Amino acid sequence: MQANLGWRLDPSVTFLNHGSFGACPEAVLDHQRALRDRMEAEPVRFLDLDLPGLLDAARAEIGSFLGGDPAGLAFVPNATAGVNTVLQSLHFEPGDELLSNDHEYNATLNAMRAVAARDEATVVVTPIPFPIRDPGQLLEAILAAVTPRTRLVVVSHVTSPTALIFPIEELVAALDERGIDTLVDGAHAPGMIPLNLDRLSVAYWTGNGHKWLCGPKGAAVLWVRADRRERIHPLIVSHGANAPLVDRSRFRLEFDWTGTPDPTPYLSIPAAIDWMAALPGEDGGGWPAVMSANHALALEGRDILATALGIDPPAPDAMLGSMAALPLAEIADVAAGRELARQLVFEDGIQVPIVEWPVPAARSDGADPRILVRISAQRYNEPADYERLADALVRRLGRR
């Protein structure tokens, strides 16, 4: 792990797990700390008078970065909250179908099942192969599972267990033609891949600010298309539900105040965007250079592991961003996977997720999941980090 790049990560740990909770640079934490000091110095003025303008300014910069109209952006603590906000706001008829797939996040599928149980609807989880040849397999599998009862499709922009970038633009367009809305769980997308939400024109999209944007924990956004905003309400009903409409929409009033908050994670996202953009790079820095460097390093790390494990990469380069997942055939079950993860972090000093796929909420036939290792690449990483992991895996899997 490269040192002195501005992160507070423990230098004794090889940290290959940026994808789980991110890592916030010291300068961004300092910015958040200054905001907290300002809030605590005069809480009433900060929360009652200053906060609306501060949120507007943050939304404007975040909207510009995401390519989305700030009027459609609402702050939420994490992408899981964004997914739940949309699902809990919508209502379905008995027999309606909510469609997803077996690469989805466990919490997302749980949220879908809870709403389906409430409304006597059905969650359909269609299988998608892994290893995978091309994005067309994703499109084909999802569209083939659409029926006349399909009312909503929920997909990840970048999958959590398998690290695949979904062809969201093509999928949303194909579903729109069928009159079906899409909810995109973009937890990993901001800061990993270029985004233009206005052009995508998806009904509902949510993404984290604490992962690849490197903002503080508890910072995420929900984006809702203009013609769907009246349907969506925060999980907490507060003063905005009946506040007078003066210069703000009901959507804005409801989401901007859900009780006494600590809004500093939201307000610090722009500082994280700016700090990351200023990192030096071979192409002069900026976010394109950050994304390109992380993508190239993720591919290099994947190839180092694949060579050491004697396996072929399970997905094409173009379907990966700043993460990559590879199967560990020697690990037979979840318990063995957890033990391997424990050994890697506590005995080898390597923080990397050993994950199960499909996740529990995607398995209905009682079949055992496959065990994968998922690596992340961030600017503080270097090839030697993946070589260290490869050596540890080869040793612990009995390859030598």
Backbone hydrogen bonds, N-H to C=O, Kabsch-Sander energy under -0.5 kcal/mol:
donor,donor_aa,acceptor,acceptor_aa,energy
2,Q,380,Y,-2.3
8,R,24,C,-0.6
13,V,10,D,-1.8
14,T,349,G,-3.2
15,F,13,V,-1.0
16,L,14,T,-0.9
16,L,351,Q,-2.6
20,S,17,N,-1.2
21,F,17,N,-0.7
22,G,18,H,-2.0
23,A,211,K,-0.5
26,E,6,G,-3.4
29,L,25,P,-2.0
30,D,26,E,-2.4
31,H,27,A,-1.8
32,Q,28,V,-2.4
33,R,29,L,-2.5
34,A,30,D,-2.1
35,L,31,H,-1.9
36,R,32,Q,-2.4
37,D,33,R,-2.4
38,R,34,A,-2.3
39,M,35,L,-2.4
40,E,36,R,-2.8
41,A,37,D,-1.7
42,E,38,R,-1.1
46,F,42,E,-2.5
47,L,43,P,-2.7
48,D,44,V,-2.7
49,L,44,V,-0.6
49,L,45,R,-1.8
50,D,45,R,-2.6
51,L,46,F,-1.9
54,L,50,D,-2.0
55,L,51,L,-2.9
56,D,52,P,-2.1
57,A,53,G,-2.3
58,A,54,L,-2.3
59,R,55,L,-2.8
60,A,56,D,-2.2
61,E,57,A,-1.7
62,I,58,A,-2.6
63,G,59,R,-3.3
64,S,60,A,-1.9
65,F,61,E,-2.0
66,L,62,I,-2.6
67,G,63,G,-1.2
68,G,63,G,-2.4
72,G,69,D,-2.2
73,L,70,P,-1.7
74,A,222,L,-2.5
76,V,220,A,-2.0
82,G,78,N,-1.7
83,V,79,A,-2.7
84,N,80,T,-2.5
85,T,81,A,-2.5
86,V,82,G,-1.9
87,L,83,V,-2.5
88,Q,84,N,-3.0
89,S,85,T,-1.2
90,L,86,V,-1.5
95,G,120,E,-2.3
96,D,93,E,-2.5
97,E,149,R,-2.9
98,L,122,T,-3.0
99,L,97,E,-0.6
99,L,152,L,-2.7
100,S,124,V,-3.0
102,D,126,T,-1.7
104,E,101,N,-1.3
109,L,105,Y,-2.1
110,N,106,N,-2.3
111,A,107,A,-2.3
112,M,108,T,-2.1
113,R,109,L,-2.4
114,A,110,N,-2.1
115,V,111,A,-1.9
116,A,112,M,-2.6
117,A,113,R,-2.4
118,R,114,A,-1.8
119,D,115,V,-1.9
120,E,116,A,-0.8
120,E,117,A,-0.5
121,A,116,A,-2.6
122,T,96,D,-2.7
124,V,98,L,-2.8
124,V,122,T,-0.6
125,V,123,V,-0.5
126,T,100,S,-2.2
126,T,124,V,-0.6
132,I,314,P,-2.8
137,Q,134,D,-1.4
138,L,134,D,-0.5
138,L,135,P,-0.7
139,L,135,P,-1.9
140,E,136,G,-2.7
141,A,137,Q,-2.1
142,I,138,L,-2.4
143,L,139,L,-2.7
144,A,140,E,-2.0
145,A,141,A,-0.8
145,A,142,I,-0.8
146,V,143,L,-0.9
150,T,147,T,-1.8
151,R,97,E,-2.9
152,L,97,E,-1.1
153,V,181,D,-2.0
154,V,99,L,-2.8
155,V,153,V,-0.5
155,V,183,L,-2.0
157,H,185,D,-2.1
158,V,185,D,-0.6
159,T,164,L,-2.5
163,A,159,T,-0.8
165,I,319,M,-3.0
166,F,157,H,-2.5
166,F,164,L,-0.6
168,I,166,F,-2.4
171,L,167,P,-2.3
172,V,168,I,-3.2
173,A,169,E,-1.9
174,A,170,E,-2.2
175,L,171,L,-2.4
176,D,172,V,-2.6
177,E,173,A,-1.8
178,R,174,A,-0.7
178,R,175,L,-0.7
179,G,176,D,-1.8
180,I,175,L,-2.5
181,D,151,R,-0.8
183,L,153,V,-2.8
184,V,182,T,-0.6
184,V,204,Y,-2.6
185,D,155,V,-3.0
185,D,183,L,-0.6
186,G,184,V,-1.2
186,G,206,T,-2.7
189,A,186,G,-1.0
192,M,189,A,-2.2
193,I,189,A,-2.1
197,L,66,L,-2.1
198,D,67,G,-3.2
200,L,196,N,-2.4
201,S,197,L,-2.4
204,Y,182,T,-1.8
205,W,223,W,-2.4
206,T,184,V,-2.1
207,G,221,V,-2.1
208,N,187,A,-0.8
209,G,219,A,-3.7
210,H,219,A,-0.9
214,C,211,K,-1.0
215,G,209,G,-2.6
220,A,76,V,-1.4
221,V,207,G,-2.6
222,L,74,A,-3.0
223,W,205,W,-3.8
224,V,72,G,-2.1
225,R,203,A,-2.3
228,R,225,R,-2.2
229,R,225,R,-0.7
229,R,226,A,-0.8
231,R,228,R,-1.3
232,I,228,R,-0.6
232,I,229,R,-0.9
237,V,235,L,-0.5
238,S,236,I,-0.5
240,G,257,W,-0.6
241,A,238,S,-1.7
242,N,239,H,-1.6
243,A,239,H,-0.7
246,V,244,P,-0.9
253,L,249,S,-2.6
254,E,250,R,-2.7
255,F,251,F,-1.9
256,D,252,R,-2.3
257,W,253,L,-0.7
258,T,259,G,-0.6
267,L,263,P,-2.2
268,S,264,T,-1.2
269,I,265,P,-0.5
269,I,266,Y,-1.3
272,A,268,S,-1.9
273,I,269,I,-2.6
274,D,270,P,-2.6
275,W,271,A,-2.5
276,M,272,A,-2.5
277,A,273,I,-1.9
278,A,274,D,-1.2
279,L,276,M,-1.4
284,G,281,G,-1.8
286,G,277,A,-1.9
286,G,279,L,-0.5
290,V,286,G,-1.9
291,M,287,W,-2.8
292,S,288,P,-2.3
293,A,289,A,-2.6
294,N,290,V,-2.5
295,H,291,M,-2.4
296,A,292,S,-2.5
297,L,293,A,-2.3
298,A,294,N,-2.4
299,L,295,H,-2.2
300,E,296,A,-2.1
301,G,297,L,-3.0
302,R,298,A,-2.6
303,D,299,L,-2.4
304,I,300,E,-2.2
305,L,301,G,-2.2
306,A,302,R,-3.0
307,T,303,D,-2.4
308,A,304,I,-2.0
309,L,305,L,-2.7
310,G,306,A,-1.0
311,I,306,A,-2.3
319,M,316,P,-1.6
320,L,317,D,-1.9
324,A,375,I,-1.8
325,A,162,T,-0.6
326,L,373,V,-2.4
328,L,371,I,-2.9
329,A,327,P,-0.6
331,I,328,L,-1.5
332,A,330,E,-0.7
337,G,333,D,-1.9
338,R,334,V,-2.5
339,E,335,A,-2.0
340,L,336,A,-2.2
341,A,337,G,-2.4
342,R,338,R,-2.2
343,Q,339,E,-2.5
344,L,340,L,-2.5
345,V,341,A,-2.1
346,F,342,R,-2.7
347,E,343,Q,-2.1
348,D,343,Q,-1.4
350,I,344,L,-2.9
351,Q,14,T,-2.6
352,V,350,I,-0.9
355,V,353,P,-0.6
355,V,372,L,-2.3
357,W,370,R,-2.7
362,A,359,V,-1.9
363,R,360,P,-1.4
364,S,362,A,-0.6
370,R,357,W,-3.4
372,L,355,V,-3.0
373,V,326,L,-2.7
374,R,353,P,-2.1
375,I,324,A,-2.7
375,I,373,V,-0.5
376,S,16,L,-0.9
377,A,322,S,-2.1
381,N,378,Q,-2.8
385,D,382,E,-1.9
386,Y,382,E,-0.7
386,Y,383,P,-0.7
387,E,383,P,-1.9
388,R,384,A,-2.1
389,L,385,D,-1.7
390,A,386,Y,-2.8
391,D,387,E,-2.4
392,A,388,R,-2.0
393,L,389,L,-2.7
394,V,390,A,-2.6
395,R,391,D,-2.1
396,R,392,A,-2.7
397,L,393,L,-2.5
398,G,395,R,-1.0
399,R,394,V,-2.7
400,R,394,V,-0.7
